Amino acid sequence: MELVPVTTVTDAGEANLVRGVLEQAGIDAQVSGTGSEDVFITPTTNPFHILVPEDEADRARDVLAQYDTTPEDAEDDE
């Protein structure tokens, strides 16, 4: 099955966070890019592409859209 990108980030920590959000939703996700996703979580100008199976791409984008609005909404409630 072909993997397709659903989002791109420039921070290794954020890439791992996004992958974790997708995996919590039951979507197999991988990080690809010119950076590395290992021990050192440092900002970089090299993009990290978040890849998912093609048949899960729409659902993954929906999950990420919900995630993008959740932190701001939670802060407003406090």
C-alpha positions as CSV (number, residue, x, y, z in Angstrom):
1,M,0.0,0.0,0.0
2,E,1.3,3.4,-0.9
3,L,2.1,6.0,1.8
4,V,1.0,9.6,1.2
5,P,1.9,12.8,3.1
6,V,-0.8,14.3,5.3
7,T,1.2,17.2,6.8
8,T,4.7,18.6,7.0
9,V,6.4,20.1,10.1
10,T,9.9,21.5,10.7
11,D,10.5,20.2,14.2
12,A,11.4,16.7,15.1
13,G,9.5,16.8,18.4
14,E,6.4,18.0,16.7
15,A,6.8,15.3,14.0
16,N,6.8,12.6,16.7
17,L,3.9,14.2,18.5
18,V,1.8,14.3,15.3
19,R,2.7,10.7,14.6
20,G,1.6,9.8,18.1
21,V,-1.7,11.5,17.7
22,L,-2.4,9.6,14.5
23,E,-1.3,6.3,16.1
24,Q,-3.6,7.0,19.1
25,A,-6.4,7.3,16.5
26,G,-5.5,3.9,15.1
27,I,-3.8,5.2,12.0
28,D,-0.3,3.8,11.1
29,A,1.9,6.8,10.6
30,Q,5.6,7.3,9.7
31,V,7.9,10.2,9.7
32,S,10.0,10.8,6.7
33,G,12.3,13.7,5.7
34,T,15.8,15.0,5.6
35,G,15.9,15.4,9.4
36,S,16.0,12.4,11.7
37,E,13.5,11.3,14.2
38,D,15.8,9.9,16.8
39,V,17.2,11.0,20.2
40,F,17.7,14.7,19.7
41,I,14.6,16.8,19.5
42,T,15.8,20.0,18.0
43,P,14.2,22.5,15.6
44,T,15.4,22.3,12.1
45,T,14.7,23.9,8.7
46,N,14.5,20.6,7.0
47,P,10.9,19.3,6.7
48,F,9.5,16.2,8.3
49,H,6.7,14.6,6.3
50,I,4.1,12.7,8.1
51,L,3.0,9.7,6.0
52,V,0.0,7.4,6.3
53,P,-1.5,4.7,4.1
54,E,-3.4,6.3,1.2
55,D,-6.7,4.8,2.3
56,E,-6.3,6.5,5.7
57,A,-5.3,9.9,4.4
58,D,-8.7,11.6,4.7
59,R,-9.3,10.3,8.2
60,A,-5.8,11.3,9.2
61,R,-6.4,14.9,8.0
62,D,-9.6,15.0,10.0
63,V,-7.8,13.8,13.1
64,L,-5.1,16.4,12.7
65,A,-7.7,19.2,12.1
66,Q,-9.4,18.3,15.4
67,Y,-6.0,18.1,17.2
68,D,-5.0,21.5,15.8
69,T,-8.0,23.2,17.4
70,T,-8.0,21.3,20.7
71,P,-5.0,22.9,22.5
72,E,-6.3,26.5,21.9
73,D,-9.8,25.6,22.9
74,A,-8.6,24.0,26.1
75,E,-6.5,27.0,27.1
76,D,-9.5,29.3,26.5
77,D,-11.6,27.4,29.0
78,E,-9.1,27.9,31.9
